[in-house]
Amino acid sequence: MVLVLAALVFCILQTAKAQACSCSAPATTAKAFKRAVAVFRGKVVKISIPSLDRIGLTRTGAQRVKFEIIKQWKGEPSDITVLVTQLTSEECGFNFEDQKEYLVYVVAEPKQIQTGICTGTKNAADAEQEMLELDRLMSTPNR
């Protein structure tokens, strides 16, 4: 019994402190646009998980998401792009679904370009007004 109790105490003390995502999406379309290195409407054509996560050796929560670009407002012109999102609770990743369309705001991180809920990324069906605002931003001089 003492051994079980000691093991339980050890497990509790060794548990990593969980952290929740603590951010908010930019308040305006203009702010999200300014912060992003790329902004586009895209269709998810492939989602892949790192090999070590797939076989259970790591739990990074990373997903590489390949998009077919439908319309681009900012960034290097491209027909296809691949981004990373982190689905762990502390990383604030975006849970993309295959074959669905999204308005994506991309930020540059030290090792990769990525997106998440903190950038303003959202389902395209919920972003029609925002995409009209992006069109207006693009037609305004001195954006």
N, C-alpha and C positions, 0 to 999 in steps of 0.2 A: 504494500500500500504506500509506504514512504517513497519507494522508487517511482511509482506511478505519479504521485504528487510532485516529486522533484522534476520528473520529465515534463509534466504539465506546466509548472512554473517556468522551466527553461524555455519551452515553446512560446509561452506568452511573452517572455522577455526578449526573445529573438525575433519576434514578429516585426516586420518593417512597418513603420508608421505610414498609413495610407494617406495620400493627398488627393484632394479632388481638384478638378479643373476650376481655375478661378480667373476667368477673363470675361469680357463682354465684347460682342461684335462692335465694330466701329459705329458711332452714332449716326453718321450720314454716308450716303453713297460716295460723296466727294472725299471724305476722310478715308474710306476704304480704298478708293481708287488711288489716292496719293500714297498711301502706305505700301500698296502692292507693287511688285515688280512686273506682274502680268495679270491681266483680267480677261477672261474669256467665257463663252458659253460652250460647253462641250458635252459629248456623249461618252459615257464610260464604255470602253470596248474590252477591257481586261483588268482584273484585279488579281494581284499575286501577293503571296505571303512569303517572307524569307524562309529559306530551307530549315534553318535551326528552329524557328518558331513552329513550322509545320510538323517537325518530328518531335517537338516537345522539349528540346534542350534549352531553349530560351523563350522568354515571354516579352518580347519587345513591343508587341502590339502594332508593329509597322505593317503597312500595306503599300505596295507600289500600284498606283492606279494609272492606267493608260487611257487617254482621252482622244477622241476624234474632235478636232476643233470645228465648231459650227460658225462662231463669230468671235472676233478678237478685238478688244478695245485698247489693250496695252500689252507691250512685250514684243519679243522677237516673233515675227510672223512664222507660223508653223501649221501644218495640217494635223499633226499628231504630237502629243506631249505626254511625258510620264512624270507624275508627282508622287510624293510620299506623304502619308498621313499616319499619325500615331493614334491607335485606338485605346491606349491605356487611359485610365481616368484622369491622371495628372497631366497628360499631354494635350488634352482638348482636341483630339482628332475628329475628323468628319467621317461618318459611316456611309460611304458611297455604295450604291447598288449597281450591278452590272446592267448595261443597256438603258440606263436612265440618264436624263440630261440635267446639268447643273450650271449655275452661274458660279464661277470659281475665281477667287482672289488668291494669288500666289505670293508668298513671302520667301525671301532668301534667308536661309539658315546657313551656318558655317559649312556644313558638309553636303547639303542638299537643298533643293527647292521643295517647299511643302505647303500644305494648306490645312485648314482645320476650322472649327466653329468660331474661333476668335478672329478670323480674317474677314468674315462676312459671307463666306461660301454658303450657298443654299440651293435647294431644289429649284430648277428653272421655272417650274409651274408656279412657285411662290415668289418669283422675282421679276415678273413682267414689268411692274412699275419701275423697279430699280434699273432694268435694262434700258427702258426709255430714258431714264435720268443719265445713264452712261452715254447714250447717243447724244443727249443735249450737252454733256460735258465735253464730248469729242468735237462738237461743232462750235464750242465757245473758244474764242481766242484767249491766250494766256491762261490756260487751265492750270 
